[in-house]
Amino acid sequence: MNLKSGIVKFFSFIGDVRAEIDKVGWPSRKEVVVTTIIVFIIALVASLFFALVDTTLYRLVHAVIGR
């Protein structure tokens, strides 16, 4: 492969990438905001759940061990 054919293939690749990006269905700003809020709420609920389970197991183990 010589330099000229490599450059041609590179620019062909870039053109193909641009064509594929044009086909992507991008979410609206509202969809992004709503899904971001949902993710934060789920993360908060999960962290509270695991904190509760951790505290409960900690107290249970210490009650059984007697420390």
PDB file of N, CA, C and O in Angstrom:
ATOM      1  N   MET A   1       0.854  -1.164   0.000  1.00  0.00           N
ATOM      2  CA  MET A   1       0.000   0.000   0.000  1.00  0.00           C
ATOM      3  C   MET A   1       0.904   1.233   0.000  1.00  0.00           C
ATOM      4  O   MET A   1       1.761   1.393   0.870  1.00  0.00           O
ATOM      5  N   ASN A   2       0.699   2.085  -0.978  1.00  0.00           N
ATOM      6  CA  ASN A   2       1.500   3.298  -1.034  1.00  0.00           C
ATOM      7  C   ASN A   2       0.796   4.425  -0.277  1.00  0.00           C
ATOM      8  O   ASN A   2      -0.341   4.277   0.172  1.00  0.00           O
ATOM      9  N   LEU A   3       1.483   5.532  -0.149  1.00  0.00           N
ATOM     10  CA  LEU A   3       0.978   6.659   0.633  1.00  0.00           C
ATOM     11  C   LEU A   3      -0.311   7.218   0.064  1.00  0.00           C
ATOM     12  O   LEU A   3      -1.229   7.556   0.811  1.00  0.00           O
ATOM     13  N   LYS A   4      -0.387   7.317  -1.264  1.00  0.00           N
ATOM     14  CA  LYS A   4      -1.566   7.911  -1.902  1.00  0.00           C
ATOM     15  C   LYS A   4      -2.817   7.070  -1.638  1.00  0.00           C
ATOM     16  O   LYS A   4      -3.871   7.613  -1.310  1.00  0.00           O
ATOM     17  N   SER A   5      -2.702   5.751  -1.780  1.00  0.00           N
ATOM     18  CA  SER A   5      -3.873   4.902  -1.542  1.00  0.00           C
ATOM     19  C   SER A   5      -4.252   4.913  -0.051  1.00  0.00           C
ATOM     20  O   SER A   5      -5.430   4.797   0.288  1.00  0.00           O
ATOM     21  N   GLY A   6      -3.266   5.050   0.831  1.00  0.00           N
ATOM     22  CA  GLY A   6      -3.551   5.136   2.263  1.00  0.00           C
ATOM     23  C   GLY A   6      -4.325   6.396   2.602  1.00  0.00           C
ATOM     24  O   GLY A   6      -5.256   6.365   3.407  1.00  0.00           O
ATOM     25  N   ILE A   7      -3.933   7.518   1.978  1.00  0.00           N
ATOM     26  CA  ILE A   7      -4.627   8.781   2.215  1.00  0.00           C
ATOM     27  C   ILE A   7      -6.046   8.711   1.674  1.00  0.00           C
ATOM     28  O   ILE A   7      -6.979   9.195   2.314  1.00  0.00           O
ATOM     29  N   VAL A   8      -6.214   8.113   0.502  1.00  0.00           N
ATOM     30  CA  VAL A   8      -7.548   7.973  -0.093  1.00  0.00           C
ATOM     31  C   VAL A   8      -8.431   7.113   0.811  1.00  0.00           C
ATOM     32  O   VAL A   8      -9.595   7.447   1.031  1.00  0.00           O
ATOM     33  N   LYS A   9      -7.895   6.015   1.333  1.00  0.00           N
ATOM     34  CA  LYS A   9      -8.666   5.140   2.223  1.00  0.00           C
ATOM     35  C   LYS A   9      -9.036   5.868   3.520  1.00  0.00           C
ATOM     36  O   LYS A   9     -10.134   5.695   4.049  1.00  0.00           O
ATOM     37  N   PHE A  10      -8.097   6.687   4.024  1.00  0.00           N
ATOM     38  CA  PHE A  10      -8.373   7.426   5.250  1.00  0.00           C
ATOM     39  C   PHE A  10      -9.539   8.382   5.060  1.00  0.00           C
ATOM     40  O   PHE A  10     -10.451   8.417   5.886  1.00  0.00           O
ATOM     41  N   PHE A  11      -9.521   9.160   3.982  1.00  0.00           N
ATOM     42  CA  PHE A  11     -10.601  10.114   3.751  1.00  0.00           C
ATOM     43  C   PHE A  11     -11.908   9.404   3.402  1.00  0.00           C
ATOM     44  O   PHE A  11     -12.987   9.911   3.708  1.00  0.00           O
ATOM     45  N   SER A  12     -11.822   8.255   2.775  1.00  0.00           N
ATOM     46  CA  SER A  12     -13.017   7.455   2.528  1.00  0.00           C
ATOM     47  C   SER A  12     -13.619   6.989   3.851  1.00  0.00           C
ATOM     48  O   SER A  12     -14.836   7.005   4.037  1.00  0.00           O
ATOM     49  N   PHE A  13     -12.748   6.578   4.757  1.00  0.00           N
ATOM     50  CA  PHE A  13     -13.201   6.160   6.087  1.00  0.00           C
ATOM     51  C   PHE A  13     -13.885   7.319   6.815  1.00  0.00           C
ATOM     52  O   PHE A  13     -14.948   7.137   7.408  1.00  0.00           O
ATOM     53  N   ILE A  14     -13.281   8.508   6.772  1.00  0.00           N
ATOM     54  CA  ILE A  14     -13.870   9.681   7.421  1.00  0.00           C
ATOM     55  C   ILE A  14     -15.245   9.986   6.835  1.00  0.00           C
ATOM     56  O   ILE A  14     -16.173  10.324   7.570  1.00  0.00           O
ATOM     57  N   GLY A  15     -15.380   9.870   5.521  1.00  0.00           N
ATOM     58  CA  GLY A  15     -16.680  10.085   4.877  1.00  0.00           C
ATOM     59  C   GLY A  15     -17.708   9.071   5.336  1.00  0.00           C
ATOM     60  O   GLY A  15     -18.870   9.414   5.556  1.00  0.00           O
ATOM     61  N   ASP A  16     -17.285   7.815   5.484  1.00  0.00           N
ATOM     62  CA  ASP A  16     -18.192   6.773   5.970  1.00  0.00           C
ATOM     63  C   ASP A  16     -18.633   7.046   7.408  1.00  0.00           C
ATOM     64  O   ASP A  16     -19.793   6.834   7.761  1.00  0.00           O
ATOM     65  N   VAL A  17     -17.701   7.517   8.231  1.00  0.00           N
ATOM     66  CA  VAL A  17     -18.031   7.837   9.619  1.00  0.00           C
ATOM     67  C   VAL A  17     -19.064   8.955   9.665  1.00  0.00           C
ATOM     68  O   VAL A  17     -20.036   8.871  10.416  1.00  0.00           O
ATOM     69  N   ARG A  18     -18.864   9.990   8.873  1.00  0.00           N
ATOM     70  CA  ARG A  18     -19.829  11.099   8.845  1.00  0.00           C
ATOM     71  C   ARG A  18     -21.205  10.620   8.394  1.00  0.00           C
ATOM     72  O   ARG A  18     -22.221  11.055   8.937  1.00  0.00           O
ATOM     73  N   ALA A  19     -21.244   9.731   7.410  1.00  0.00           N
ATOM     74  CA  ALA A  19     -22.522   9.204   6.927  1.00  0.00           C
ATOM     75  C   ALA A  19     -23.238   8.425   8.030  1.00  0.00           C
ATOM     76  O   ALA A  19     -24.456   8.528   8.176  1.00  0.00           O
ATOM     77  N   GLU A  20     -22.488   7.651   8.799  1.00  0.00           N
ATOM     78  CA  GLU A  20     -23.091   6.878   9.890  1.00  0.00           C
ATOM     79  C   GLU A  20     -23.573   7.793  11.011  1.00  0.00           C
ATOM     80  O   GLU A  20     -24.623   7.545  11.605  1.00  0.00           O
ATOM     81  N   ILE A  21     -22.820   8.843  11.304  1.00  0.00           N
ATOM     82  CA  ILE A  21     -23.230   9.782  12.354  1.00  0.00           C
ATOM     83  C   ILE A  21     -24.537  10.472  11.965  1.00  0.00           C
ATOM     84  O   ILE A  21     -25.371  10.750  12.827  1.00  0.00           O
ATOM     85  N   ASP A  22     -24.718  10.748  10.683  1.00  0.00           N
ATOM     86  CA  ASP A  22     -25.959  11.368  10.235  1.00  0.00           C
ATOM     87  C   ASP A  22     -27.169  10.448  10.431  1.00  0.00           C
ATOM     88  O   ASP A  22     -28.302  10.923  10.523  1.00  0.00           O
ATOM     89  N   LYS A  23     -26.932   9.148  10.495  1.00  0.00           N
ATOM     90  CA  LYS A  23     -28.022   8.185  10.671  1.00  0.00           C
ATOM     91  C   LYS A  23     -28.443   8.024  12.131  1.00  0.00           C
ATOM     92  O   LYS A  23     -29.499   7.460  12.415  1.00  0.00           O
ATOM     93  N   VAL A  24     -27.626   8.516  13.048  1.00  0.00           N
ATOM     94  CA  VAL A  24     -27.894   8.328  14.482  1.00  0.00           C
ATOM     95  C   VAL A  24     -29.100   9.156  14.895  1.00  0.00           C
ATOM     96  O   VAL A  24     -29.239  10.316  14.508  1.00  0.00           O
ATOM     97  N   GLY A  25     -29.972   8.537  15.691  1.00  0.00           N
ATOM     98  CA  GLY A  25     -31.121   9.254  16.235  1.00  0.00           C
ATOM     99  C   GLY A  25     -30.757   9.844  17.585  1.00  0.00           C
ATOM    100  O   GLY A  25     -30.740   9.132  18.589  1.00  0.00           O
ATOM    101  N   TRP A  26     -30.469  11.129  17.618  1.00  0.00           N
ATOM    102  CA  TRP A  26     -30.042  11.778  18.847  1.00  0.00           C
ATOM    103  C   TRP A  26     -31.248  12.107  19.720  1.00  0.00           C
ATOM    104  O   TRP A  26     -32.285  12.521  19.203  1.00  0.00           O
ATOM    105  N   PRO A  27     -31.128  11.929  21.046  1.00  0.00           N
ATOM    106  CA  PRO A  27     -32.248  12.248  21.933  1.00  0.00           C
ATOM    107  C   PRO A  27     -32.428  13.759  22.059  1.00  0.00           C
ATOM    108  O   PRO A  27     -31.492  14.536  21.871  1.00  0.00           O
ATOM    109  N   SER A  28     -33.649  14.145  22.378  1.00  0.00           N
ATOM    110  CA  SER A  28     -33.915  15.572  22.579  1.00  0.00           C
ATOM    111  C   SER A  28     -33.357  15.992  23.939  1.00  0.00           C
ATOM    112  O   SER A  28     -33.012  15.155  24.774  1.00  0.00           O
ATOM    113  N   ARG A  29     -33.277  17.299  24.138  1.00  0.00           N
ATOM    114  CA  ARG A  29     -32.772  17.816  25.416  1.00  0.00           C
ATOM    115  C   ARG A  29     -33.674  17.365  26.562  1.00  0.00           C
ATOM    116  O   ARG A  29     -33.187  17.027  27.641  1.00  0.00           O
ATOM    117  N   LYS A  30     -34.983  17.360  26.333  1.00  0.00           N
ATOM    118  CA  LYS A  30     -35.922  16.945  27.374  1.00  0.00           C
ATOM    119  C   LYS A  30     -35.699  15.485  27.761  1.00  0.00           C
ATOM    120  O   LYS A  30     -35.714  15.149  28.945  1.00  0.00           O
ATOM    121  N   GLU A  31     -35.493  14.616  26.771  1.00  0.00           N
ATOM    122  CA  GLU A  31     -35.240  13.201  27.048  1.00  0.00           C
ATOM    123  C   GLU A  31     -33.965  13.021  27.872  1.00  0.00           C
ATOM    124  O   GLU A  31     -33.930  12.200  28.789  1.00  0.00           O
ATOM    125  N   VAL A  32     -32.942  13.768  27.555  1.00  0.00           N
ATOM    126  CA  VAL A  32     -31.683  13.673  28.298  1.00  0.00           C
ATOM    127  C   VAL A  32     -31.879  14.126  29.739  1.00  0.00           C
ATOM    128  O   VAL A  32     -31.387  13.481  30.665  1.00  0.00           O
ATOM    129  N   VAL A  33     -32.590  15.224  29.932  1.00  0.00           N
ATOM    130  CA  VAL A  33     -32.817  15.737  31.287  1.00  0.00           C
ATOM    131  C   VAL A  33     -33.632  14.741  32.098  1.00  0.00           C
ATOM    132  O   VAL A  33     -33.290  14.456  33.245  1.00  0.00           O
ATOM    133  N   VAL A  34     -34.699  14.209  31.525  1.00  0.00           N
ATOM    134  CA  VAL A  34     -35.567  13.271  32.246  1.00  0.00           C
ATOM    135  C   VAL A  34     -34.808  12.003  32.613  1.00  0.00           C
ATOM    136  O   VAL A  34     -34.896  11.544  33.752  1.00  0.00           O
ATOM    137  N   THR A  35     -34.073  11.434  31.680  1.00  0.00           N
ATOM    138  CA  THR A  35     -33.340  10.195  31.988  1.00  0.00           C
ATOM    139  C   THR A  35     -32.222  10.454  32.990  1.00  0.00           C
ATOM    140  O   THR A  35     -31.918   9.584  33.807  1.00  0.00           O
ATOM    141  N   THR A  36     -31.605  11.628  32.944  1.00  0.00           N
ATOM    142  CA  THR A  36     -30.574  11.959  33.932  1.00  0.00           C
ATOM    143  C   THR A  36     -31.171  12.044  35.324  1.00  0.00           C
ATOM    144  O   THR A  36     -30.581  11.539  36.279  1.00  0.00           O
ATOM    145  N   ILE A  37     -32.327  12.674  35.457  1.00  0.00           N
ATOM    146  CA  ILE A  37     -33.002  12.763  36.754  1.00  0.00           C
ATOM    147  C   ILE A  37     -33.363  11.377  37.258  1.00  0.00           C
ATOM    148  O   ILE A  37     -33.197  11.082  38.442  1.00  0.00           O
ATOM    149  N   ILE A  38     -33.856  10.527  36.367  1.00  0.00           N
ATOM    150  CA  ILE A  38     -34.211   9.157  36.759  1.00  0.00           C
ATOM    151  C   ILE A  38     -32.984   8.408  37.269  1.00  0.00           C
ATOM    152  O   ILE A  38     -33.062   7.695  38.269  1.00  0.00           O
ATOM    153  N   VAL A  39     -31.864   8.564  36.594  1.00  0.00           N
ATOM    154  CA  VAL A  39     -30.632   7.893  37.024  1.00  0.00           C
ATOM    155  C   VAL A  39     -30.210   8.374  38.408  1.00  0.00           C
ATOM    156  O   VAL A  39     -29.829   7.564  39.253  1.00  0.00           O
ATOM    157  N   PHE A  40     -30.274   9.686  38.648  1.00  0.00           N
ATOM    158  CA  PHE A  40     -29.908  10.207  39.963  1.00  0.00           C
ATOM    159  C   PHE A  40     -30.849   9.680  41.049  1.00  0.00           C
ATOM    160  O   PHE A  40     -30.396   9.340  42.142  1.00  0.00           O
ATOM    161  N   ILE A  41     -32.137   9.610  40.765  1.00  0.00           N
ATOM    162  CA  ILE A  41     -33.098   9.101  41.754  1.00  0.00           C
ATOM    163  C   ILE A  41     -32.824   7.634  42.062  1.00  0.00           C
ATOM    164  O   ILE A  41     -32.821   7.234  43.227  1.00  0.00           O
ATOM    165  N   ILE A  42     -32.593   6.833  41.029  1.00  0.00           N
ATOM    166  CA  ILE A  42     -32.307   5.411  41.243  1.00  0.00           C
ATOM    167  C   ILE A  42     -31.010   5.231  42.019  1.00  0.00           C
ATOM    168  O   ILE A  42     -30.929   4.367  42.892  1.00  0.00           O
ATOM    169  N   ALA A  43     -29.999   6.031  41.714  1.00  0.00           N
ATOM    170  CA  ALA A  43     -28.729   5.948  42.456  1.00  0.00           C
ATOM    171  C   ALA A  43     -28.926   6.321  43.921  1.00  0.00           C
ATOM    172  O   ALA A  43     -28.346   5.693  44.807  1.00  0.00           O
ATOM    173  N   LEU A  44     -29.738   7.337  44.176  1.00  0.00           N
ATOM    174  CA  LEU A  44     -30.019   7.747  45.557  1.00  0.00           C
ATOM    175  C   LEU A  44     -30.760   6.647  46.313  1.00  0.00           C
ATOM    176  O   LEU A  44     -30.399   6.319  47.443  1.00  0.00           O
ATOM    177  N   VAL A  45     -31.787   6.080  45.697  1.00  0.00           N
ATOM    178  CA  VAL A  45     -32.556   5.012  46.345  1.00  0.00           C
ATOM    179  C   VAL A  45     -31.664   3.797  46.603  1.00  0.00           C
ATOM    180  O   VAL A  45     -31.732   3.196  47.675  1.00  0.00           O
ATOM    181  N   ALA A  46     -30.837   3.435  45.635  1.00  0.00           N
ATOM    182  CA  ALA A  46     -29.945   2.284  45.810  1.00  0.00           C
ATOM    183  C   ALA A  46     -28.938   2.540  46.927  1.00  0.00           C
ATOM    184  O   ALA A  46     -28.665   1.648  47.730  1.00  0.00           O
ATOM    185  N   SER A  47     -28.382   3.752  46.985  1.00  0.00           N
ATOM    186  CA  SER A  47     -27.407   4.046  48.038  1.00  0.00           C
ATOM    187  C   SER A  47     -28.065   4.022  49.416  1.00  0.00           C
ATOM    188  O   SER A  47     -27.461   3.547  50.378  1.00  0.00           O
ATOM    189  N   LEU A  48     -29.289   4.526  49.522  1.00  0.00           N
ATOM    190  CA  LEU A  48     -29.999   4.470  50.802  1.00  0.00           C
ATOM    191  C   LEU A  48     -30.302   3.024  51.199  1.00  0.00           C
ATOM    192  O   LEU A  48     -30.163   2.651  52.364  1.00  0.00           O
ATOM    193  N   PHE A  49     -30.714   2.220  50.229  1.00  0.00           N
ATOM    194  CA  PHE A  49     -30.997   0.803  50.492  1.00  0.00           C
ATOM    195  C   PHE A  49     -29.750   0.086  51.008  1.00  0.00           C
ATOM    196  O   PHE A  49     -29.805  -0.615  52.018  1.00  0.00           O
ATOM    197  N   PHE A  50     -28.622   0.266  50.306  1.00  0.00           N
ATOM    198  CA  PHE A  50     -27.403  -0.431  50.709  1.00  0.00           C
ATOM    199  C   PHE A  50     -26.861   0.101  52.031  1.00  0.00           C
ATOM    200  O   PHE A  50     -26.265  -0.659  52.795  1.00  0.00           O
ATOM    201  N   ALA A  51     -27.053   1.380  52.319  1.00  0.00           N
ATOM    202  CA  ALA A  51     -26.649   1.917  53.620  1.00  0.00           C
ATOM    203  C   ALA A  51     -27.490   1.284  54.724  1.00  0.00           C
ATOM    204  O   ALA A  51     -26.963   0.938  55.782  1.00  0.00           O
ATOM    205  N   LEU A  52     -28.782   1.130  54.490  1.00  0.00           N
ATOM    206  CA  LEU A  52     -29.662   0.500  55.470  1.00  0.00           C
ATOM    207  C   LEU A  52     -29.276  -0.964  55.695  1.00  0.00           C
ATOM    208  O   LEU A  52     -29.195  -1.414  56.838  1.00  0.00           O
ATOM    209  N   VAL A  53     -29.040  -1.698  54.623  1.00  0.00           N
ATOM    210  CA  VAL A  53     -28.647  -3.103  54.742  1.00  0.00           C
ATOM    211  C   VAL A  53     -27.308  -3.213  55.462  1.00  0.00           C
ATOM    212  O   VAL A  53     -27.139  -4.076  56.323  1.00  0.00           O
ATOM    213  N   ASP A  54     -26.366  -2.357  55.122  1.00  0.00           N
ATOM    214  CA  ASP A  54     -25.050  -2.385  55.754  1.00  0.00           C
ATOM    215  C   ASP A  54     -25.150  -2.108  57.247  1.00  0.00           C
ATOM    216  O   ASP A  54     -24.535  -2.807  58.052  1.00  0.00           O
ATOM    217  N   THR A  55     -25.916  -1.100  57.618  1.00  0.00           N
ATOM    218  CA  THR A  55     -26.082  -0.751  59.031  1.00  0.00           C
ATOM    219  C   THR A  55     -26.769  -1.887  59.790  1.00  0.00           C
ATOM    220  O   THR A  55     -26.376  -2.224  60.907  1.00  0.00           O
ATOM    221  N   THR A  56     -27.791  -2.468  59.177  1.00  0.00           N
ATOM    222  CA  THR A  56     -28.512  -3.569  59.819  1.00  0.00           C
ATOM    223  C   THR A  56     -27.593  -4.771  60.030  1.00  0.00           C
ATOM    224  O   THR A  56     -27.566  -5.349  61.117  1.00  0.00           O
ATOM    225  N   LEU A  57     -26.846  -5.146  59.003  1.00  0.00           N
ATOM    226  CA  LEU A  57     -25.932  -6.287  59.138  1.00  0.00           C
ATOM    227  C   LEU A  57     -24.818  -5.989  60.146  1.00  0.00           C
ATOM    228  O   LEU A  57     -24.414  -6.875  60.900  1.00  0.00           O
ATOM    229  N   TYR A  58     -24.324  -4.758  60.163  1.00  0.00           N
ATOM    230  CA  TYR A  58     -23.297  -4.362  61.129  1.00  0.00           C
ATOM    231  C   TYR A  58     -23.810  -4.547  62.558  1.00  0.00           C
ATOM    232  O   TYR A  58     -23.125  -5.130  63.399  1.00  0.00           O
ATOM    233  N   ARG A  59     -25.008  -4.050  62.824  1.00  0.00           N
ATOM    234  CA  ARG A  59     -25.573  -4.168  64.165  1.00  0.00           C
ATOM    235  C   ARG A  59     -25.869  -5.620  64.520  1.00  0.00           C
ATOM    236  O   ARG A  59     -25.669  -6.033  65.662  1.00  0.00           O
ATOM    237  N   LEU A  60     -26.343  -6.393  63.552  1.00  0.00           N
ATOM    238  CA  LEU A  60     -26.630  -7.806  63.790  1.00  0.00           C
ATOM    239  C   LEU A  60     -25.366  -8.577  64.127  1.00  0.00           C
ATOM    240  O   LEU A  60     -25.352  -9.367  65.072  1.00  0.00           O
ATOM    241  N   VAL A  61     -24.322  -8.358  63.376  1.00  0.00           N
ATOM    242  CA  VAL A  61     -23.060  -9.063  63.628  1.00  0.00           C
ATOM    243  C   VAL A  61     -22.500  -8.668  64.990  1.00  0.00           C
ATOM    244  O   VAL A  61     -22.025  -9.529  65.730  1.00  0.00           O
ATOM    245  N   HIS A  62     -22.548  -7.405  65.328  1.00  0.00           N
ATOM    246  CA  HIS A  62     -22.032  -6.973  66.621  1.00  0.00           C
ATOM    247  C   HIS A  62     -22.901  -7.483  67.770  1.00  0.00           C
ATOM    248  O   HIS A  62     -22.393  -7.710  68.868  1.00  0.00           O
ATOM    249  N   ALA A  63     -24.186  -7.665  67.538  1.00  0.00           N
ATOM    250  CA  ALA A  63     -25.055  -8.225  68.576  1.00  0.00           C
ATOM    251  C   ALA A  63     -24.729  -9.693  68.797  1.00  0.00           C
ATOM    252  O   ALA A  63     -24.750 -10.177  69.929  1.00  0.00           O
ATOM    253  N   VAL A  64     -24.427 -10.401  67.712  1.00  0.00           N
ATOM    254  CA  VAL A  64     -24.115 -11.838  67.830  1.00  0.00           C
ATOM    255  C   VAL A  64     -22.731 -12.021  68.451  1.00  0.00           C
ATOM    256  O   VAL A  64     -22.542 -12.885  69.307  1.00  0.00           O
ATOM    257  N   ILE A  65     -21.772 -11.216  68.024  1.00  0.00           N
ATOM    258  CA  ILE A  65     -20.400 -11.340  68.553  1.00  0.00           C
ATOM    259  C   ILE A  65     -20.339 -10.861  69.984  1.00  0.00           C
ATOM    260  O   ILE A  65     -19.613 -11.431  70.799  1.00  0.00           O
ATOM    261  N   GLY A  66     -21.092  -9.822  70.303  1.00  0.00           N
ATOM    262  CA  GLY A  66     -21.131  -9.319  71.667  1.00  0.00           C
ATOM    263  C   GLY A  66     -20.140  -8.206  71.941  1.00  0.00           C
ATOM    264  O   GLY A  66     -19.776  -7.980  73.095  1.00  0.00           O
ATOM    265  N   ARG A  67     -19.702  -7.514  70.923  1.00  0.00           N
ATOM    266  CA  ARG A  67     -18.764  -6.404  71.139  1.00  0.00           C
ATOM    267  C   ARG A  67     -19.479  -5.106  71.225  1.00  0.00           C
ATOM    268  O   ARG A  67     -18.848  -4.065  71.404  1.00  0.00           O
TER     269      ARG A  67
END
